[in-house]
């Protein structure tokens, strides 16, 4: 099941953040960030990439300000990185806006890097 959330920006667009399991990586999760006109379009962009069973239920893990900045500065408006290997209680129990939850998980990568890793 995907955990995630969203934030509406002042211009009316949204940034959606989702954490989904990575197949073949022993329970490791990947965090996806999508910038789109609305939540439905953001989820459609992910589904068009092959993440068919992605749904956003609630706003338990909204994007942090650093994540919003990362996706807004990327030309595609869609980035990912491996989520940290903490227990579910660590990330679910973090207060909204806690920037430390995903700060130690590396650099943001374009979606093309995920496609190349899956093919190779």
N, C-alpha and C positions, 0 to 999 in steps of 0.2 A: 504494500500500500504506500502511496506517495504521501509524504508530508510536505507541507509548504505553506505559502501565503502570498500576499500581493500588497502592493502599495500604489495608490493613485498619485500621480505627479501633478504639479500645478497646471500643466497644459492640458490635462484631461486624459493623457495616456497612462498606461499602467506598466509596472514591472512585476512579473510573476516569478517566484522562486519555488522550485520543486526539488525535493530529495527523493530519488528513486533507487531501488536496488540495482546493482550492476551485475548482470548475468556472468557467471564464470569467474567471479572475483571473491568468492567466499564470504558473502554477506556484506561486502563493502558497498557503500552507497555513493551516488553521484549527485551533485547539486547543479541544477540547471537554472539559468536566469534568462528570461525572455522579456524584451521590451516590445510592446504592441499597443495598438489603439484601445483595446479593451481585453478583458480576461478571456473571452471566448476566442478571440483571434490569437492570443498567446498560446492557448492550449492547442488550437488548430495547427500552429506552426510546429509544435512538438509532435503532434500526431502525424503530420506529414513527413517527419523525419524517421518514423518507425516506432515511436513510443505510443502505441495504440491505446493502451489501457491507463492513460494518465488523466486523472480527475483532480480537481481542486476542491477539497471539502474543508471549509473553515479557513482560519487565518492563524494557525498555530505557530508557523515558522516564517514570518514575513521577511523580506529582504532587508538586510542591514544597510545603513548609508554607504558603506564601502562597496557592497555588492551593487547597489543602484548606480554608483559612480562607475564601476567596472563595466556594466552592461551598456550604459549610456555612451561611454567612450569607445565602444567597439563598433566598427562599421556595420556588422551584420545584426547587432542587437540581440545576439544569442550566444551565450558562452556557458561553459561547464567546467567543473573540477571535481576531483574525488572529495567526498565529504570526510571529515575527521572520523577516526575509529573510536569514538566515545560511545558509551552505553546510551540506550534510548532515553534514559532518565536525564542524562546530562543535557541533551539538546531540547527535549520536550519540556524540561523544567526551567529552561533559561527564560528570563523575562523578555518580553518583546523589546526589540531594539538592542539586545545584548550583542555587541560586536565581537565578543571573544568566541562565540560558538563556532564560527567557521573561519576564523582568522588564521589558523595554523595549518590549513590544508593545501597550501601551494598556490601556484599562479592560475589564473583563469585561462582557459584554452578555447579556441574557436571550435565550433561544432565539426569542422572538417577533420580536426585531430582525432575526434572520437570515431569518425567513420574510418579513418586510416588504421586506427588501432584495432577495430573490429575486423577489418579485412585482412590484416597482416598477422 
